[in-house]
Amino acid sequence: MSAISIAGLTKDYGDVRANDDVTLDVEPGEVFGYLGPNGAGKTTTIRTIMGFQSPTSGTATVLGAPVTDERALVDARERIGYLPANPAFDEEATGREVLDLHASLKGDARRAELLELFDVPVDREIRGYSTGQKQKLGLVQAFMHDPDLLVMDEPTAGLDPLVQRTFNEFVRQEKAAGKTFFLSSHVLSEVRRVCDRIGIIRDGRIVEVASVADVLQRAGKYVRVRVAADVDREDVSLDGVHELTVESVDGGYADLPMATAGGDASDERNADATGTALAELTFTYTGSFDALVDYLDGFHVLELDVEEAPLERVFMRFYDDDETLDVDAETDATAGTEPTRDESTERGDDPMPAGTDAGHGGDA
């Protein structure tokens, strides 16, 4: 039996369809990453499988309990750890009082271990917490009753890099102990470190469910290379190059061997040529690294960066061919504008304290 099974899940908020025929399964003992930009529908799926709202249509079960069966879901929640996006706690309470409340509802067998791991200032009022400290408190309450299934919406949001590393290592240890995770994120590098499989959602629809290795291979790498050469975009002929841009760069490197695209900076035709013409090439690359190195061997390479492809470009790899979206515009949109769906539903601003997961249902 799957830990989470979702079939044809659809959720409408008036005229807005936040989830559209979402279908996926999360197997026991796996770490499943749920990826998408802000407003894609991740939080809607999570709130629905947690029973905080009813689906418009479709079905889902969590640990065998149908999400529309409140009695069965209340029993299942005793084995679930839940962390919403932007966890909200009583600002006048201390961290200890918050954890005491959750302990009275679901237990706290691992509280001391988790507080040592995540270093939460439990005797301070929540109003004095930083964003990262609130997130760490949320992590403690999600794990402290030793649940079998963890459902977490953007679990590393607000954490500094060292705490993120601690969290990732803890997830790996818990997976080895048999725990199951359903983690939403918009950070590809985050899910790459801990997830076995990922589902990509965009505009409320699942566009891919695959292993992390398969997705990364098809998504490619983002390459930026600066060369001492006069390069035209049409002259770049390398299999696996996508979204290529070529820009001339002001001089600054004098008396360098020059090459042309596909040429050899060391051959006799270019041996005596010097100058300051520079070009910067950027592209997403899905070919082999051997082929890339062989191609760049024809240039005098001044700078080379190879990084994970930006998430927006990864989405483009798995979106319908008939959708033509501008990648740069998409990047700007997800980085600096409001999501298209209501923030109270898509950013996970739950009206209840994080982890208060007994006896709540209905639409939000």
Secondary structure, DSSP 8 states (H G I E B T S, - for coil): --SEEEEEEEEEETTEEEEEEEEEEE-TT-EEEEE--TTSSHHHHHHHHTTSS--SEEEEEETTEETT-HHHHHHHHTTEEEE-SS----TTSBHHHHHHHHHHHH--TTHHHHHHHH---TTSBGGG--HHHHHHHHHHHHHTT--SEEEEESTTTT--HHHHHHHHHHHHHHHHTT-EEEEEES-HHHHHHH-SEEEEEETTEEEEEEEHHHHHHHH-EEEEEEESB---GGG---TTEEEEEEEEE-----S---B-TT--TTSTTTTT-----EEEEEEEE-S-HHHHHHHHTTS-EEEEEEEE--HHHHHHHTS-TT----HHHHHHHHHHS--SS-HHHHS---SS-TT--SS--S--
